[in-house]
Amino acid sequence: MIKTVSGKLPVVYSCSGCSGAAQMANYLAVQLNKNGIAQMSCIAGIGSHHKPIVEMAMKSKMVVAIDGCKLACARNCLEQHAVSPALHVLLTDWELPQKQAIDFDKQEADRMLADIEKLIAETNAIPVVKVTVKSSTAKRDVVFVNNGIVIREATTPRDMQLFVDFAHRLYAGNAFYVPQLKKDMADTFNKNKNPVFDFCEARYWLAYKGNRVVGRVAGIINHEYNRRWGKKYMRFGWIDFEDEEAIAAELLKAVEAWAGEKDMDAVHGPLGFTNFDYAGMLIRGFDQLGTFATIYNYPYYPLAVEKAGYIKDVDWVEYKIRLPKAMPEKLEKVAQIVLKRNQLHVVNAGSVREMKTYGRDIFKLINAAYAGLYGMVPLNDKQIDYNIKKYLSFIKPDFISLVLDKENRLAAFGITMPSLSKALQKTGGKLYPFGFLHILKAFRKNNLADLCLVAVRPDLQGKGLNAILMQQLTASYLKNGIEFAESNPELETNEKVQSLWEYYDATQHKRRRCYIKYLQGES
């Protein structure tokens, strides 16, 4: 069933080319225009980013794209501007041959024209259910919601590209937003690459107003988390939306509906698949530069989420640390005493390759040291290998501190790196062709460091090993001209981590929150 709403004529775009199918696509668009069914616009203008033509597409209540082959050039041009056709006709899916330099069958085209006119008449508004055209995108479920907002599940590679790209468009020009690398994000959602899908399920949704993407959200079930913590929780993550409370509400309703289908008790977030993904909605520090490991969001986000019925579950805090001009004498003395008393020694990795030899021990220590932290699920061997490749290839050994015991077992570590925030802003989320140059420059010259991971083996906690780590890292910072460090998120109740900053001038400048909504009463 299709909902019909009167209004402006739809706008139709077609591909062009020398194949019979491409010629037919253009013919069909011309005839739709002549017959007063749709207004034909210029796909070349869309592709060349001609502002008036792009604005026409974005403001249209309905866009139709007709493509001759699976390259889907017309649709792809539109989706560069986050315009998703309500109706996409792919002629090769209608069993039309894609042959070069031949004429199309006009009688066949006219028969198809009648079918397309009927579809447009039925779909002359925001679609409310499936559109029955033989097209990969037309088979998506479409959910009609209030206030002219449409929630569509992202199921195709093109949908996921829109999902990945949305935040980059929403925060274009924002001085504090640090983009995630698009390839890394795409790999995170790839079931063939990310081992979390051995125990996680996920679905993704896009919000539309007219033909324009205005929001996104992921719904995640981490079955291992639920099993270990005795919960029936669903997560929401990667949530972004324009400044309209209804958009956030409808996105979250999509997640909640799936949670209901899966018999979940609550939805909480923003969280990723595991503790190594982006988590926590910024609620304080909107005028502070983000880091590569954290979420930045506009101030209207928490207000919209709270309006949708979500309450605080837990908060993380972040500190900006001003480094001293010289090594604090007290820190130096305490570090030496702790080393001697516990028969420990420091190892300096000379290269990334040498650092990777400690990779498995580092992540096993994380499993042990972080076991009781909010949402923590131990990493399995596949995840450890995945994270070694993903993270330990992207470090500067001089910014790492490793402490071993008398049996050469890893006792503690601190992993930090030069800040990549400003470099990533210059990349636009892409390493190539030139993005990596900004990152290399940030590694060579920087006055800001990010503190990524710090952990002490449980049997040695409370024995002062934090002083060793901070003494080693401070020495490296002084050597490399680092003046400030960002702590990255730590639980507001984690006094052990916060004690790291007792030797420094530290300011708590950011706070982020994980929200929760109980679906069947608090549990």
Buried (B, 14 or more C-beta within 10 A) or exposed (E): EBEEEEEEBBBBBBBBBEBBBBBBBBBBBEBBBEEEBBBBBEBEBBBEEEEEBBEBBBEBBBBBBBBBBEBBBBBBBBBBBBBBBBBBBBBBBBEBEBEEEEEBEEEEBEEBBEEBBEBBEBBBBBBBEEBEBEBBBBEBEBBBBEEEBBBBBBBEEBBBBBBBBBBBEBBEEEEBBBBBBBEBBBBBBEEEEBBBBEBBBBBBBBBBBBBBBBBBBBBBBBEBBBEEBEBBBBBBBBBBBBBBBBBBBBBBBBBBEBBEEEEBBBBBBBBBBBBBBBBBBBBBBBEBBBBBBBBBBBEBBBBBBBEBBBEEBBBBBBBBBEBBEEBBEEBBEBBEEBBEEBEBBBBEBEEBEEBBEBBBBBBBBBBEBBEEBBBBBBBBEEBBBBBBEBBBEBBBBBBBBBBBBEEEEBBBBBBBBBBBBBBBBBBBBBBEEEBEBBBEBBBEEBEBBBBBBBBBBEEBBEBBBBBBBBBBBBBBBBEBEBBBBBBBBBBBBBEBBBEBBEBBEBEBBBBBBBBBBBBEEEE
